[in-house]
Amino acid sequence: MIWLFIFTSFLRCASTYDVDVKKLDGLAKAKVEVKAFVTQDIPLYHNLVMKHIPGADPELVLLNHFYEELDRIALSDMSRSEINELLDRLGFYKKSQAEEEVPEEFRFSPAKDSPFQDPEPPARTEEAAPEPQSQAQRSDL
């Protein structure tokens, strides 16, 4: 008996809710497109990591090498192709398959290089090198 009451109450609630299809059409499509991007495209991008935050709107957070935030871009209203175009303009490397190796020249992409690389050694010139000190002059022995 109680199940019949719950079922009829549910039907009454469901039938009184009027869905505005025009209002929801764009929102549902955008969410599906972002979901398709997250599940199918993110694994192809190098240096792009998904962090799921329940209830938060999807956004692209751009960081530098020191994990300092540079910018945030809302993705909710963007289509899957628009997000891919944005990442291409930003310089992210997209592999053709998830297990594909990233070429060395794109290892730090979208950055052009790494601030952690050792500086290049100074160029050697043909100037005369100073003469080595004689052992008699050294006091550290």
N, CA, C and O atoms as CSV, one atom per row, in Angstrom:
chain,resi,resn,atom,element,x,y,z
A,1,MET,N,N,0.816,-1.186,0.000
A,1,MET,CA,C,0.000,0.000,0.000
A,1,MET,C,C,0.865,1.256,0.000
A,1,MET,O,O,0.588,2.212,-0.725
A,2,ILE,N,N,1.928,1.245,0.829
A,2,ILE,CA,C,2.786,2.419,0.906
A,2,ILE,C,C,3.482,2.673,-0.423
A,2,ILE,O,O,3.684,3.826,-0.803
A,3,TRP,N,N,3.862,1.583,-1.152
A,3,TRP,CA,C,4.514,1.745,-2.447
A,3,TRP,C,C,3.579,2.376,-3.461
A,3,TRP,O,O,4.015,3.164,-4.300
A,4,LEU,N,N,2.330,2.048,-3.394
A,4,LEU,CA,C,1.342,2.651,-4.290
A,4,LEU,C,C,1.237,4.145,-4.024
A,4,LEU,O,O,1.137,4.939,-4.960
A,5,PHE,N,N,1.259,4.529,-2.763
A,5,PHE,CA,C,1.200,5.939,-2.394
A,5,PHE,C,C,2.435,6.693,-2.902
A,5,PHE,O,O,2.323,7.790,-3.450
A,6,ILE,N,N,3.616,6.086,-2.712
A,6,ILE,CA,C,4.862,6.720,-3.165
A,6,ILE,C,C,4.862,6.843,-4.679
A,6,ILE,O,O,5.251,7.880,-5.215
A,7,PHE,N,N,4.430,5.799,-5.373
A,7,PHE,CA,C,4.405,5.818,-6.831
A,7,PHE,C,C,3.455,6.886,-7.367
A,7,PHE,O,O,3.806,7.619,-8.291
A,8,THR,N,N,2.274,6.977,-6.804
A,8,THR,CA,C,1.315,7.989,-7.274
A,8,THR,C,C,1.802,9.401,-6.943
A,8,THR,O,O,1.571,10.330,-7.717
A,9,SER,N,N,2.465,9.568,-5.816
A,9,SER,CA,C,3.021,10.882,-5.463
A,9,SER,C,C,4.118,11.272,-6.450
A,9,SER,O,O,4.211,12.428,-6.864
A,10,PHE,N,N,4.943,10.303,-6.821
A,10,PHE,CA,C,6.002,10.562,-7.779
A,10,PHE,C,C,5.422,10.944,-9.134
A,10,PHE,O,O,5.895,11.889,-9.765
A,11,LEU,N,N,4.411,10.224,-9.584
A,11,LEU,CA,C,3.783,10.531,-10.866
A,11,LEU,C,C,3.179,11.929,-10.863
A,11,LEU,O,O,3.283,12.657,-11.850
A,12,ARG,N,N,2.554,12.301,-9.762
A,12,ARG,CA,C,1.947,13.617,-9.661
A,12,ARG,C,C,3.021,14.703,-9.737
A,12,ARG,O,O,2.832,15.713,-10.415
A,13,CYS,N,N,4.149,14.501,-9.045
A,13,CYS,CA,C,5.243,15.476,-9.067
A,13,CYS,C,C,5.858,15.561,-10.463
A,13,CYS,O,O,6.159,16.650,-10.951
A,14,ALA,N,N,6.037,14.423,-11.089
A,14,ALA,CA,C,6.652,14.397,-12.414
A,14,ALA,C,C,5.752,15.049,-13.445
A,14,ALA,O,O,6.237,15.714,-14.360
A,15,SER,N,N,4.449,14.866,-13.308
A,15,SER,CA,C,3.538,15.429,-14.297
A,15,SER,C,C,3.346,16.930,-14.107
A,15,SER,O,O,2.958,17.609,-15.057
A,16,THR,N,N,3.600,17.467,-12.932
A,16,THR,CA,C,3.424,18.905,-12.712
A,16,THR,C,C,4.652,19.702,-13.127
A,16,THR,O,O,4.551,20.917,-13.293
A,17,TYR,N,N,5.805,19.070,-13.302
A,17,TYR,CA,C,7.012,19.784,-13.715
A,17,TYR,C,C,6.967,20.000,-15.214
A,17,TYR,O,O,6.919,19.043,-15.987
A,18,ASP,N,N,6.983,21.271,-15.625
A,18,ASP,CA,C,6.928,21.620,-17.034
A,18,ASP,C,C,8.344,21.868,-17.546
A,18,ASP,O,O,9.021,22.777,-17.064
A,19,VAL,N,N,8.793,21.087,-18.500
A,19,VAL,CA,C,10.146,21.196,-19.027
A,19,VAL,C,C,10.173,22.194,-20.170
A,19,VAL,O,O,9.412,22.066,-21.129
A,20,ASP,N,N,11.044,23.186,-20.074
A,20,ASP,CA,C,11.258,24.137,-21.152
A,20,ASP,C,C,12.387,23.589,-22.023
A,20,ASP,O,O,13.563,23.776,-21.710
A,21,VAL,N,N,12.034,22.921,-23.104
A,21,VAL,CA,C,13.001,22.240,-23.952
A,21,VAL,C,C,14.000,23.223,-24.562
A,21,VAL,O,O,15.185,22.908,-24.663
A,22,LYS,N,N,13.545,24.393,-24.965
A,22,LYS,CA,C,14.447,25.376,-25.565
A,22,LYS,C,C,15.506,25.825,-24.558
A,22,LYS,O,O,16.664,26.033,-24.920
A,23,LYS,N,N,15.113,25.973,-23.315
A,23,LYS,CA,C,16.038,26.415,-22.272
A,23,LYS,C,C,17.098,25.356,-22.003
A,23,LYS,O,O,18.261,25.699,-21.791
A,24,LEU,N,N,16.734,24.099,-22.007
A,24,LEU,CA,C,17.650,23.016,-21.657
A,24,LEU,C,C,18.436,22.469,-22.837
A,24,LEU,O,O,19.448,21.795,-22.642
A,25,ASP,N,N,17.994,22.742,-24.048
A,25,ASP,CA,C,18.636,22.154,-25.225
A,25,ASP,C,C,20.120,22.510,-25.310
A,25,ASP,O,O,20.954,21.614,-25.445
A,26,GLY,N,N,20.462,23.777,-25.234
A,26,GLY,CA,C,21.863,24.183,-25.325
A,26,GLY,C,C,22.688,23.694,-24.152
A,26,GLY,O,O,23.830,23.275,-24.338
A,27,LEU,N,N,22.141,23.736,-22.956
A,27,LEU,CA,C,22.862,23.305,-21.764
A,27,LEU,C,C,23.185,21.822,-21.822
A,27,LEU,O,O,24.313,21.426,-21.526
A,28,ALA,N,N,22.230,21.004,-22.195
A,28,ALA,CA,C,22.459,19.561,-22.274
A,28,ALA,C,C,23.504,19.241,-23.337
A,28,ALA,O,O,24.346,18.366,-23.137
A,29,LYS,N,N,23.455,19.934,-24.443
A,29,LYS,CA,C,24.410,19.682,-25.513
A,29,LYS,C,C,25.815,20.084,-25.085
A,29,LYS,O,O,26.774,19.363,-25.358
A,30,ALA,N,N,25.943,21.203,-24.433
A,30,ALA,CA,C,27.261,21.656,-23.995
A,30,ALA,C,C,27.851,20.697,-22.972
A,30,ALA,O,O,29.039,20.385,-23.041
A,31,LYS,N,N,27.052,20.225,-22.030
A,31,LYS,CA,C,27.552,19.301,-21.017
A,31,LYS,C,C,27.989,17.991,-21.659
A,31,LYS,O,O,29.014,17.424,-21.282
A,32,VAL,N,N,27.222,17.512,-22.619
A,32,VAL,CA,C,27.576,16.270,-23.304
A,32,VAL,C,C,28.867,16.465,-24.084
A,32,VAL,O,O,29.718,15.575,-24.098
A,33,GLU,N,N,29.028,17.613,-24.733
A,33,GLU,CA,C,30.241,17.870,-25.508
A,33,GLU,C,C,31.459,17.956,-24.595
A,33,GLU,O,O,32.515,17.422,-24.933
A,34,VAL,N,N,31.336,18.610,-23.455
A,34,VAL,CA,C,32.459,18.690,-22.523
A,34,VAL,C,C,32.784,17.294,-22.006
A,34,VAL,O,O,33.952,16.935,-21.857
A,35,LYS,N,N,31.735,16.505,-21.731
A,35,LYS,CA,C,31.960,15.143,-21.246
A,35,LYS,C,C,32.686,14.321,-22.308
A,35,LYS,O,O,33.598,13.561,-21.984
A,36,ALA,N,N,32.289,14.467,-23.573
A,36,ALA,CA,C,32.963,13.745,-24.654
A,36,ALA,C,C,34.419,14.186,-24.762
A,36,ALA,O,O,35.299,13.358,-24.996
A,37,PHE,N,N,34.679,15.477,-24.595
A,37,PHE,CA,C,36.060,15.975,-24.620
A,37,PHE,C,C,36.861,15.355,-23.489
A,37,PHE,O,O,37.985,14.898,-23.697
A,38,VAL,N,N,36.285,15.335,-22.287
A,38,VAL,CA,C,36.979,14.816,-21.105
A,38,VAL,C,C,37.306,13.340,-21.271
A,38,VAL,O,O,38.424,12.917,-20.977
A,39,THR,N,N,36.350,12.558,-21.735
A,39,THR,CA,C,36.566,11.108,-21.805
A,39,THR,C,C,37.373,10.673,-23.026
A,39,THR,O,O,38.090,9.675,-22.963
A,40,GLN,N,N,37.268,11.405,-24.137
A,40,GLN,CA,C,37.898,10.942,-25.366
A,40,GLN,C,C,39.122,11.742,-25.796
A,40,GLN,O,O,40.036,11.183,-26.403
A,41,ASP,N,N,39.159,13.041,-25.493
A,41,ASP,CA,C,40.248,13.875,-26.004
A,41,ASP,C,C,41.362,14.133,-24.995
A,41,ASP,O,O,42.529,14.178,-25.384
A,42,ILE,N,N,41.045,14.301,-23.726
A,42,ILE,CA,C,42.085,14.614,-22.739
A,42,ILE,C,C,43.214,13.583,-22.736
A,42,ILE,O,O,44.373,13.981,-22.616
A,43,PRO,N,N,42.940,12.276,-22.860
A,43,PRO,CA,C,44.058,11.315,-22.867
A,43,PRO,C,C,45.031,11.505,-24.043
A,43,PRO,O,O,46.148,10.989,-24.006
A,44,LEU,N,N,44.618,12.232,-25.072
A,44,LEU,CA,C,45.476,12.447,-26.232
A,44,LEU,C,C,46.404,13.647,-26.072
A,44,LEU,O,O,47.392,13.763,-26.798
A,45,TYR,N,N,46.103,14.535,-25.138
A,45,TYR,CA,C,46.881,15.757,-24.973
A,45,TYR,C,C,48.026,15.564,-23.990
A,45,TYR,O,O,47.866,14.966,-22.926
A,46,HIS,N,N,49.178,16.084,-24.374
A,46,HIS,CA,C,50.364,16.053,-23.518
A,46,HIS,C,C,50.332,17.265,-22.586
A,46,HIS,O,O,50.025,18.376,-23.020
A,47,ASN,N,N,50.644,17.055,-21.324
A,47,ASN,CA,C,50.663,18.093,-20.289
A,47,ASN,C,C,49.283,18.698,-20.032
A,47,ASN,O,O,49.169,19.878,-19.700
A,48,LEU,N,N,48.249,17.896,-20.186
A,48,LEU,CA,C,46.892,18.307,-19.859
A,48,LEU,C,C,46.328,17.251,-18.916
A,48,LEU,O,O,46.210,16.080,-19.278
A,49,VAL,N,N,45.981,17.675,-17.708
A,49,VAL,CA,C,45.543,16.746,-16.675
A,49,VAL,C,C,44.133,17.119,-16.250
A,49,VAL,O,O,43.820,18.297,-16.079
A,50,MET,N,N,43.284,16.115,-16.081
A,50,MET,CA,C,41.913,16.312,-15.631
A,50,MET,C,C,41.865,16.189,-14.119
A,50,MET,O,O,42.348,15.208,-13.555
A,51,LYS,N,N,41.286,17.174,-13.469
A,51,LYS,CA,C,41.051,17.101,-12.029
A,51,LYS,C,C,39.553,17.279,-11.822
A,51,LYS,O,O,39.007,18.354,-12.072
A,52,HIS,N,N,38.893,16.221,-11.364
A,52,HIS,CA,C,37.443,16.249,-11.182
A,52,HIS,C,C,37.097,16.879,-9.831
A,52,HIS,O,O,37.553,16.425,-8.781
A,53,ILE,N,N,36.279,17.934,-9.883
A,53,ILE,CA,C,35.781,18.579,-8.673
A,53,ILE,C,C,34.261,18.507,-8.744
A,53,ILE,O,O,33.651,19.227,-9.534
A,54,PRO,N,N,33.630,17.646,-7.927
A,54,PRO,CA,C,32.177,17.466,-7.996
A,54,PRO,C,C,31.426,18.784,-7.830
A,54,PRO,O,O,31.699,19.557,-6.912
A,55,GLY,N,N,30.482,19.025,-8.724
A,55,GLY,CA,C,29.636,20.208,-8.660
A,55,GLY,C,C,30.217,21.452,-9.290
A,55,GLY,O,O,29.507,22.444,-9.455
A,56,ALA,N,N,31.491,21.428,-9.649
A,56,ALA,CA,C,32.126,22.606,-10.245
A,56,ALA,C,C,31.901,22.621,-11.751
A,56,ALA,O,O,31.859,21.571,-12.393
A,57,ASP,N,N,31.756,23.813,-12.307
A,57,ASP,CA,C,31.658,23.946,-13.754
A,57,ASP,C,C,33.023,23.659,-14.367
A,57,ASP,O,O,34.048,24.004,-13.777
A,58,PRO,N,N,33.054,23.028,-15.551
A,58,PRO,CA,C,34.348,22.702,-16.158
A,58,PRO,C,C,35.081,23.957,-16.608
A,58,PRO,O,O,34.495,24.845,-17.226
A,59,GLU,N,N,36.359,24.019,-16.292
A,59,GLU,CA,C,37.187,25.133,-16.725
A,59,GLU,C,C,38.610,24.654,-16.959
A,59,GLU,O,O,39.062,23.668,-16.377
A,60,LEU,N,N,39.292,25.369,-17.816
A,60,LEU,CA,C,40.689,25.080,-18.117
A,60,LEU,C,C,41.526,26.031,-17.273
A,60,LEU,O,O,41.408,27.250,-17.398
A,61,VAL,N,N,42.365,25.476,-16.422
A,61,VAL,CA,C,43.238,26.280,-15.572
A,61,VAL,C,C,44.645,26.174,-16.136
A,61,VAL,O,O,45.210,25.082,-16.209
A,62,LEU,N,N,45.210,27.302,-16.532
A,62,LEU,CA,C,46.536,27.324,-17.130
A,62,LEU,C,C,47.570,27.661,-16.058
A,62,LEU,O,O,47.433,28.645,-15.332
A,63,LEU,N,N,48.606,26.828,-15.974
A,63,LEU,CA,C,49.637,26.970,-14.949
A,63,LEU,C,C,51.009,27.130,-15.607
A,63,LEU,O,O,51.224,26.687,-16.735
A,64,ASN,N,N,51.930,27.768,-14.887
A,64,ASN,CA,C,53.298,27.828,-15.381
A,64,ASN,C,C,54.082,26.644,-14.819
A,64,ASN,O,O,53.505,25.767,-14.176
A,65,HIS,N,N,55.387,26.616,-15.056
A,65,HIS,CA,C,56.220,25.493,-14.590
A,65,HIS,C,C,56.237,25.364,-13.075
A,65,HIS,O,O,56.504,24.283,-12.551
A,66,PHE,N,N,55.956,26.448,-12.367
A,66,PHE,CA,C,55.997,26.441,-10.911
A,66,PHE,C,C,54.601,26.255,-10.310
A,66,PHE,O,O,54.397,26.511,-9.123
A,67,TYR,N,N,53.636,25.807,-11.132
A,67,TYR,CA,C,52.253,25.556,-10.735
A,67,TYR,C,C,51.553,26.823,-10.241
A,67,TYR,O,O,50.637,26.747,-9.421
A,68,GLU,N,N,51.975,27.968,-10.729
A,68,GLU,CA,C,51.297,29.222,-10.433
A,68,GLU,C,C,50.237,29.434,-11.500
A,68,GLU,O,O,50.496,29.244,-12.688
A,69,GLU,N,N,49.042,29.830,-11.074
A,69,GLU,CA,C,47.924,29.991,-12.002
A,69,GLU,C,C,48.130,31.220,-12.877
A,69,GLU,O,O,48.399,32.316,-12.385
A,70,LEU,N,N,47.997,31.015,-14.194
A,70,LEU,CA,C,48.117,32.102,-15.150
A,70,LEU,C,C,46.760,32.607,-15.604
A,70,LEU,O,O,46.567,33.812,-15.766
A,71,ASP,N,N,45.803,31.682,-15.815
A,71,ASP,CA,C,44.485,32.072,-16.313
A,71,ASP,C,C,43.507,30.920,-16.111
A,71,ASP,O,O,43.908,29.768,-15.946
A,72,ARG,N,N,42.196,31.255,-16.126
A,72,ARG,CA,C,41.112,30.268,-16.080
A,72,ARG,C,C,40.164,30.553,-17.231
A,72,ARG,O,O,39.779,31.699,-17.466
A,73,ILE,N,N,39.794,29.507,-17.942
A,73,ILE,CA,C,38.892,29.651,-19.082
A,73,ILE,C,C,37.709,28.725,-18.868
A,73,ILE,O,O,37.882,27.514,-18.739
A,74,ALA,N,N,36.499,29.290,-18.830
A,74,ALA,CA,C,35.284,28.493,-18.647
A,74,ALA,C,C,35.024,27.670,-19.907
A,74,ALA,O,O,35.114,28.183,-21.023
A,75,LEU,N,N,34.701,26.384,-19.718
A,75,LEU,CA,C,34.465,25.481,-20.849
A,75,LEU,C,C,32.996,25.093,-20.999
A,75,LEU,O,O,32.639,24.432,-21.974
A,76,SER,N,N,32.145,25.482,-20.068
A,76,SER,CA,C,30.752,25.040,-20.057
A,76,SER,C,C,30.013,25.340,-21.349
A,76,SER,O,O,29.237,24.508,-21.820
A,77,ASP,N,N,30.237,26.501,-21.925
A,77,ASP,CA,C,29.491,26.909,-23.111
A,77,ASP,C,C,30.208,26.588,-24.409
A,77,ASP,O,O,29.756,26.988,-25.482
A,78,MET,N,N,31.318,25.873,-24.326
A,78,MET,CA,C,32.091,25.554,-25.526
A,78,MET,C,C,31.782,24.142,-26.016
A,78,MET,O,O,31.500,23.242,-25.224
A,79,SER,N,N,31.840,23.968,-27.321
A,79,SER,CA,C,31.648,22.638,-27.898
A,79,SER,C,C,32.983,21.891,-27.852
A,79,SER,O,O,34.033,22.477,-27.584
A,80,ARG,N,N,32.918,20.622,-28.112
A,80,ARG,CA,C,34.121,19.782,-28.111
A,80,ARG,C,C,35.138,20.309,-29.123
A,80,ARG,O,O,36.327,20.398,-28.816
A,81,SER,N,N,34.687,20.654,-30.314
A,81,SER,CA,C,35.611,21.154,-31.339
A,81,SER,C,C,36.194,22.511,-30.946
A,81,SER,O,O,37.358,22.784,-31.240
A,82,GLU,N,N,35.413,23.362,-30.291
A,82,GLU,CA,C,35.931,24.659,-29.837
A,82,GLU,C,C,37.017,24.476,-28.780
A,82,GLU,O,O,38.010,25.203,-28.783
A,83,ILE,N,N,36.837,23.513,-27.878
A,83,ILE,CA,C,37.850,23.255,-26.852
A,83,ILE,C,C,39.131,22.743,-27.508
A,83,ILE,O,O,40.227,23.163,-27.137
A,84,ASN,N,N,38.999,21.840,-28.479
A,84,ASN,CA,C,40.177,21.326,-29.187
A,84,ASN,C,C,40.894,22.436,-29.937
A,84,ASN,O,O,42.124,22.479,-29.944
A,85,GLU,N,N,40.147,23.336,-30.571
A,85,GLU,CA,C,40.751,24.471,-31.280
A,85,GLU,C,C,41.489,25.391,-30.311
A,85,GLU,O,O,42.578,25.875,-30.620
A,86,LEU,N,N,40.903,25.632,-29.150
A,86,LEU,CA,C,41.534,26.467,-28.137
A,86,LEU,C,C,42.873,25.862,-27.700
A,86,LEU,O,O,43.883,26.562,-27.633
A,87,LEU,N,N,42.872,24.570,-27.407
A,87,LEU,CA,C,44.106,23.911,-26.973
A,87,LEU,C,C,45.165,23.936,-28.072
A,87,LEU,O,O,46.356,24.054,-27.786
A,88,ASP,N,N,44.738,23.827,-29.315
A,88,ASP,CA,C,45.665,23.912,-30.435
A,88,ASP,C,C,46.285,25.312,-30.506
A,88,ASP,O,O,47.495,25.442,-30.689
A,89,ARG,N,N,45.465,26.355,-30.362
A,89,ARG,CA,C,45.976,27.734,-30.370
A,89,ARG,C,C,46.924,27.994,-29.203
A,89,ARG,O,O,47.881,28.757,-29.335
A,90,LEU,N,N,46.656,27.357,-28.053
A,90,LEU,CA,C,47.519,27.536,-26.884
A,90,LEU,C,C,48.842,26.775,-27.001
A,90,LEU,O,O,49.771,27.021,-26.232
A,91,GLY,N,N,48.927,25.851,-27.965
A,91,GLY,CA,C,50.176,25.138,-28.200
A,91,GLY,C,C,50.284,23.774,-27.558
A,91,GLY,O,O,51.384,23.228,-27.468
A,92,PHE,N,N,49.170,23.200,-27.105
A,92,PHE,CA,C,49.217,21.858,-26.527
A,92,PHE,C,C,49.442,20.838,-27.637
A,92,PHE,O,O,48.882,20.962,-28.726
A,93,TYR,N,N,50.267,19.827,-27.356
A,93,TYR,CA,C,50.535,18.765,-28.320
A,93,TYR,C,C,49.481,17.680,-28.186
A,93,TYR,O,O,49.236,17.180,-27.088
A,94,LYS,N,N,48.851,17.311,-29.310
A,94,LYS,CA,C,47.827,16.266,-29.316
A,94,LYS,C,C,48.362,15.055,-30.068
A,94,LYS,O,O,48.741,15.145,-31.236
A,95,LYS,N,N,48.386,13.916,-29.373
A,95,LYS,CA,C,48.843,12.662,-29.969
A,95,LYS,C,C,47.704,12.061,-30.797
A,95,LYS,O,O,46.536,12.383,-30.580
A,96,SER,N,N,48.046,11.202,-31.729
A,96,SER,CA,C,47.005,10.527,-32.506
A,96,SER,C,C,46.410,9.358,-31.729
A,96,SER,O,O,45.255,8.989,-31.945
A,97,GLN,N,N,47.204,8.770,-30.815
A,97,GLN,CA,C,46.732,7.703,-29.937
A,97,GLN,C,C,47.306,7.944,-28.545
A,97,GLN,O,O,48.402,8.486,-28.403
A,98,ALA,N,N,46.565,7.541,-27.527
A,98,ALA,CA,C,46.958,7.822,-26.143
A,98,ALA,C,C,48.328,7.241,-25.780
A,98,ALA,O,O,49.070,7.854,-25.013
A,99,GLU,N,N,48.667,6.085,-26.314
A,99,GLU,CA,C,49.932,5.436,-25.944
A,99,GLU,C,C,51.117,5.902,-26.788
A,99,GLU,O,O,52.237,5.437,-26.578
A,100,GLU,N,N,50.897,6.789,-27.715
A,100,GLU,CA,C,51.953,7.308,-28.579
A,100,GLU,C,C,52.973,8.128,-27.766
A,100,GLU,O,O,52.602,8.846,-26.838
A,101,GLU,N,N,54.249,8.011,-28.124
A,101,GLU,CA,C,55.305,8.782,-27.472
A,101,GLU,C,C,55.254,10.232,-27.949
A,101,GLU,O,O,54.898,10.507,-29.095
A,102,VAL,N,N,55.611,11.145,-27.065
A,102,VAL,CA,C,55.643,12.566,-27.397
A,102,VAL,C,C,57.023,12.881,-27.961
A,102,VAL,O,O,58.029,12.557,-27.330
A,103,PRO,N,N,57.096,13.508,-29.141
A,103,PRO,CA,C,58.410,13.876,-29.691
A,103,PRO,C,C,59.162,14.808,-28.743
A,103,PRO,O,O,58.552,15.596,-28.020
A,104,GLU,N,N,60.473,14.714,-28.752
A,104,GLU,CA,C,61.314,15.494,-27.834
A,104,GLU,C,C,61.053,16.994,-27.941
A,104,GLU,O,O,61.073,17.693,-26.928
A,105,GLU,N,N,60.810,17.499,-29.147
A,105,GLU,CA,C,60.610,18.943,-29.311
A,105,GLU,C,C,59.293,19.437,-28.687
A,105,GLU,O,O,59.111,20.640,-28.499
A,106,PHE,N,N,58.379,18.511,-28.366
A,106,PHE,CA,C,57.108,18.885,-27.738
A,106,PHE,C,C,57.043,18.466,-26.270
A,106,PHE,O,O,55.977,18.538,-25.658
A,107,ARG,N,N,58.147,18.038,-25.709
A,107,ARG,CA,C,58.162,17.531,-24.341
A,107,ARG,C,C,57.672,18.552,-23.322
A,107,ARG,O,O,57.017,18.180,-22.349
A,108,PHE,N,N,57.977,19.828,-23.527
A,108,PHE,CA,C,57.569,20.869,-22.585
A,108,PHE,C,C,56.349,21.645,-23.066
A,108,PHE,O,O,55.941,22.606,-22.414
A,109,SER,N,N,55.758,21.252,-24.190
A,109,SER,CA,C,54.634,22.014,-24.729
A,109,SER,C,C,53.474,22.012,-23.739
A,109,SER,O,O,53.262,21.014,-23.050
A,110,PRO,N,N,52.734,23.080,-23.655
A,110,PRO,CA,C,52.715,24.216,-24.573
A,110,PRO,C,C,53.840,25.216,-24.363
A,110,PRO,O,O,53.991,26.126,-25.179
A,111,ALA,N,N,54.636,25.090,-23.306
A,111,ALA,CA,C,55.777,25.991,-23.120
A,111,ALA,C,C,56.816,25.694,-24.190
A,111,ALA,O,O,56.887,24.579,-24.705
A,112,LYS,N,N,57.601,26.670,-24.511
A,112,LYS,CA,C,58.620,26.491,-25.548
A,112,LYS,C,C,59.826,25.721,-25.039
A,112,LYS,O,O,60.473,25.000,-25.798
A,113,ASP,N,N,60.130,25.871,-23.759
A,113,ASP,CA,C,61.252,25.143,-23.176
A,113,ASP,C,C,61.062,25.061,-21.670
A,113,ASP,O,O,60.047,25.514,-21.142
A,114,SER,N,N,62.017,24.495,-20.996
A,114,SER,CA,C,61.929,24.326,-19.549
A,114,SER,C,C,62.840,25.316,-18.833
A,114,SER,O,O,63.985,25.504,-19.242
A,115,PRO,N,N,62.348,25.953,-17.771
A,115,PRO,CA,C,63.221,26.838,-17.009
A,115,PRO,C,C,64.202,26.051,-16.139
A,115,PRO,O,O,65.078,26.643,-15.507
A,116,PHE,N,N,64.065,24.741,-16.101
A,116,PHE,CA,C,64.897,23.907,-15.247
A,116,PHE,C,C,66.123,23.366,-15.971
A,116,PHE,O,O,66.948,22.688,-15.358
A,117,GLN,N,N,66.258,23.648,-17.245
A,117,GLN,CA,C,67.408,23.153,-17.993
A,117,GLN,C,C,68.661,23.875,-17.531
A,117,GLN,O,O,68.619,25.039,-17.133
A,118,ASP,N,N,69.792,23.148,-17.593
A,118,ASP,CA,C,71.069,23.760,-17.250
A,118,ASP,C,C,71.412,24.805,-18.300
A,118,ASP,O,O,71.160,24.594,-19.487
A,119,PRO,N,N,71.983,25.929,-17.881
A,119,PRO,CA,C,72.391,26.918,-18.879
A,119,PRO,C,C,73.488,26.333,-19.749
A,119,PRO,O,O,74.252,25.466,-19.324
A,120,GLU,N,N,73.547,26.827,-20.972
A,120,GLU,CA,C,74.570,26.329,-21.891
A,120,GLU,C,C,75.944,26.745,-21.385
A,120,GLU,O,O,76.107,27.854,-20.875
A,121,PRO,N,N,76.934,25.866,-21.521
A,121,PRO,CA,C,78.278,26.237,-21.074
A,121,PRO,C,C,78.812,27.376,-21.935
A,121,PRO,O,O,78.459,27.474,-23.111
A,122,PRO,N,N,79.653,28.234,-21.374
A,122,PRO,CA,C,80.182,29.347,-22.161
A,122,PRO,C,C,80.999,28.823,-23.328
A,122,PRO,O,O,81.632,27.769,-23.250
A,123,ALA,N,N,80.969,29.580,-24.402
A,123,ALA,CA,C,81.710,29.175,-25.599
A,123,ALA,C,C,83.204,29.280,-25.325
A,123,ALA,O,O,83.663,30.228,-24.689
A,124,ARG,N,N,83.952,28.303,-25.808
A,124,ARG,CA,C,85.410,28.306,-25.605
A,124,ARG,C,C,86.029,29.221,-26.641
A,124,ARG,O,O,85.675,29.184,-27.819
A,125,THR,N,N,86.947,30.032,-26.188
A,125,THR,CA,C,87.678,30.900,-27.103
A,125,THR,C,C,89.122,30.429,-27.168
A,125,THR,O,O,89.569,29.659,-26.318
A,126,GLU,N,N,89.828,30.878,-28.150
A,126,GLU,CA,C,91.209,30.457,-28.362
A,126,GLU,C,C,92.195,31.337,-27.600
A,126,GLU,O,O,93.387,31.343,-27.909
A,127,GLU,N,N,91.708,32.081,-26.605
A,127,GLU,CA,C,92.609,32.915,-25.818
A,127,GLU,C,C,93.535,32.012,-25.015
A,127,GLU,O,O,93.204,30.869,-24.700
A,128,ALA,N,N,94.686,32.550,-24.698
A,128,ALA,CA,C,95.660,31.779,-23.928
A,128,ALA,C,C,95.137,31.570,-22.512
A,128,ALA,O,O,94.697,32.507,-21.846
A,129,ALA,N,N,95.198,30.328,-22.076
A,129,ALA,CA,C,94.763,30.014,-20.715
A,129,ALA,C,C,95.848,30.434,-19.749
A,129,ALA,O,O,97.027,30.387,-20.099
A,130,PRO,N,N,95.488,30.845,-18.541
A,130,PRO,CA,C,96.522,31.230,-17.584
A,130,PRO,C,C,97.404,30.038,-17.245
A,130,PRO,O,O,96.944,28.896,-17.222
A,131,GLU,N,N,98.635,30.308,-16.990
A,131,GLU,CA,C,99.592,29.256,-16.678
A,131,GLU,C,C,99.247,28.644,-15.331
A,131,GLU,O,O,98.887,29.375,-14.409
A,132,PRO,N,N,99.344,27.322,-15.184
A,132,PRO,CA,C,99.049,26.715,-13.888
A,132,PRO,C,C,100.051,27.171,-12.841
A,132,PRO,O,O,101.221,27.407,-13.142
A,133,GLN,N,N,99.576,27.292,-11.608
A,133,GLN,CA,C,100.453,27.721,-10.534
A,133,GLN,C,C,101.418,26.597,-10.189
A,133,GLN,O,O,101.063,25.419,-10.235
A,134,SER,N,N,102.594,26.962,-9.858
A,134,SER,CA,C,103.563,25.938,-9.477
A,134,SER,C,C,103.222,25.434,-8.086
A,134,SER,O,O,102.549,26.123,-7.319
A,135,GLN,N,N,103.678,24.247,-7.762
A,135,GLN,CA,C,103.354,23.666,-6.469
A,135,GLN,C,C,103.986,24.438,-5.320
A,135,GLN,O,O,103.496,24.386,-4.192
A,136,ALA,N,N,105.061,25.147,-5.597
A,136,ALA,CA,C,105.737,25.907,-4.548
A,136,ALA,C,C,104.841,27.065,-4.080
A,136,ALA,O,O,104.926,27.479,-2.924
A,137,GLN,N,N,104.005,27.576,-4.947
A,137,GLN,CA,C,103.162,28.711,-4.610
A,137,GLN,C,C,101.869,28.279,-3.908
A,137,GLN,O,O,101.187,29.119,-3.320
A,138,ARG,N,N,101.528,27.023,-3.955
A,138,ARG,CA,C,100.267,26.554,-3.384
A,138,ARG,C,C,100.432,26.340,-1.897
A,138,ARG,O,O,101.415,25.744,-1.456
A,139,SER,N,N,99.502,26.810,-1.142
A,139,SER,CA,C,99.575,26.650,0.304
A,139,SER,C,C,98.541,25.670,0.825
A,139,SER,O,O,98.468,25.442,2.033
A,140,ASP,N,N,97.733,25.080,-0.060
A,140,ASP,CA,C,96.680,24.189,0.396
A,140,ASP,C,C,97.096,22.729,0.487
A,140,ASP,O,O,96.273,21.869,0.802
A,141,LEU,N,N,98.357,22.442,0.216
A,141,LEU,CA,C,98.801,21.051,0.278
A,141,LEU,C,C,99.204,20.629,1.625
A,141,LEU,O,O,99.599,19.479,1.819
